[in-house]
């Protein structure tokens, strides 16, 4: 099995890259989906969030209104850190359990663990390969404004809550440049997939084998990864 950590910045298009990889045969593990499961009404994580941030962040059906919660935490580093302390440990345990289960059922699986904050939370050591979806920061702002219907100021607040996307390059084994058309992104996936299949086979036959040097791109040469 090969466990790929798919990451990027907000608005970079990770879901598009994940969809193309699933089309090739990868298994997609969406961390945001796990978060939603853990935050369902009545769950321990839900209870902790409500106790910490109040019932006014809830929608009519008692689910957490993520827009309201986001308005509370994105501008406030202390509140963002509190939310992370509640959510991240539970998500980490659930993610590791899911990956383990996939490996037990399909030893040759190529798993795409879609983790927006993979680098920030220090989970790089838990994946075999880091795949970064990259777009220029100005394009991030434009896409987030359009997608979420928010102002430039609000979009910048969300970007600033994450590590700058250019700073993530040195952690990556592979970079997908996603500022172009979907067809251009698909061509990058078409070239990458056979290399991933080969790497998975190599790792299955020789457990513990590191990412092959040829997986690194020109952007990462000379950089330091997994600090």
N, C-alpha and C positions, 0 to 999 in steps of 0.2 A: 504494500500500500504506500502511496505517496500523499502526504498531507501538505497541501499548498496553502499558505496564508495569503489571501487576496486582500489588499489594502489600498488606500489612496486617501484623498481628501474629500470633504463634502462636495458633492456635485461633479466628481471626477468621472462618474459613469461605471462604477464597479458592477452594478447590476447588469449592465449591457455586456461587459466582459464575462461575467459569470454565466449569463445566458448562452453566449457563444461557446463557452467551454462545456457546458452541459450538453449542448448540441453535438459535441464531439464524443461525449460519453462520460464526462466527469460527474461526480456526485457533489451536489451543492449543499453546504451547511451554512445557513444564514444566521449569523449571530444576532442580528436584529430580531429575527423571528423567535429565537430562544428568549430574548429579553421580553418580548410580548407575552410568551407563555408564562414566564416567571412573574410577570406583573399583572396577571389576571386577578380579578377581584377575589379576595380571600386568601391568596397565596402569601407565604411569609414575606417575600420581597415587597409585595403590594402593601402589606400591613406596615412594614418599616417605612416605606416611602410616604404613606399617608400620615403616619405618626410624626414624621420629620417635616413635611411640607404642608400639611393641612388638607382638609376635605374639599377646599375650594379648587383643587387641581383635578377633581373628578368630573367626569361627564355624567349625563343623566342615568346611564346604566351602571354607574359606580366604577367603570373602567377609568384608567388614568388618561386624562386629556394631555397628550404629549406636547401639544402647542402651548398649553397653559404652563406645564412643567418646564418647557424649554424657555418660556419668557422669564421664569423665576430663576433658572440656573445659569443660562448662557452668559448673562452680564456679570455674574457673581462667582468668582473663583472659589470662595469658601463653600457656597452651596453646591457648586459643581463637584467639588471634592467630596462633600458629604454624600451626594447621590452616588458617586463612583464607589465609595466605600460600602454602600449598601448593595449595589448591583453587581459589581465586577466579580467578587468571590463566588457568588452563586452561578453566574454565567460561566465562569471558568470551569467549575465542576461539571455543569451540564454539558458544556462543549466537549470536554475530555471524555465524558461517558459516551457521547454520540459518536465521536471519532473511533473510540475503542470498539463500539458495537458494529460500526461499518466494517472495520478491519477483520473482525471475527467472522462476518458473513461473506466478505468478498476480499480476499487477500490481495488481489491485483487492482483494487480501487484507486482511482485518482480523485482525492477529495479536495474540493475547493472550499476552504473555510473563509467565509467572507466576513472579515473583522476590521471595521473602519479604524479602530484604535489599537491595532495589533502592536505597533511599535511603542506607542505611548504607555500602554499598560504592561509592557515587558514580556509579551507572550511570544516574541520572535523565536525564543529558544525552544518553543513547543511545536514548531512547524519544521518541515523538511526544506521548504523553499519559500522565499518571499517574492510575491508577484505584485508589483506596484503599478496601479493605474494612474497615469500622470497627465495633467493638463495644466497650462499656465494659470497662476493665481487670478489674473483678471478674468479669465474664462470661467473659473470657479465661481466668482462673484456673480457674473452674468447669469450663469445657469441656476444658481441657488435663488436669485431674485425671481427668475422666471418660473422655476418649478414650485416654489413655496409662496409666491405672491407677496414677497416681503420687500422692505426698503433696502437700499444699499447699506445703510448703517446696520440693520439687523443681519444682513448677509455677512458683513465683515465681522460682527460679533461672533457668529457661528464659526467662521474660518479661524478666528483668533483663539477659539477654544481648543483648537487642534494644533499639532505640530505643523509648521509650514510644509507644504507638499514638497518643495525643493530640498528640504532638510532630510526627507525620507529616502532620497535616492541612494545614499551610501549604505542603507540597510538592505537594499533590494538585490535579488539575484536576477530578476527579469523585470523589465519596464515595458508596459504597453502604453504607447502614446495615443491618447484618446481625444485629442482636440479636433481631429478630422471627421470624415464621414463614417457612418457605420460600416460601409464596405471596406474602408481603409483599416478599420479596427479588425474586421473579420479576416483580412489578409494576414495581419500580424498573428492572429490566433491559428490560422491555417499553417503558418510556418512554425509556430511554437509547439503545437500539439504532438507531432512525432518525437520531438525532443523530450517532452514530458513522459510519453509512453516508454521511451528508452530508459529514461532516468528511473522510472518506477521499477522497471524490470531489473536494472542494475542494483537498486537498493534492496529489492526483495531477495536477490541472489547473494548480496553482500550487505547485510544490515549494518547501519551506522555509517555508510558511505556518504561523504559530504556532497553538496551540490557540485556538479561538474564545472570546471573553470569556464568552459565555453558557454555556460548559461549566463555568465555575467555580461553586461552590455558595456559599451564605451563609457556611459555616464558613471558607472560604478568603479571603473578601473582606478586603483590607487586609493579607493575609499576603505573605510573600516566598517565592518558589518557586525551586528549582534553584540554591541557594547553593553 
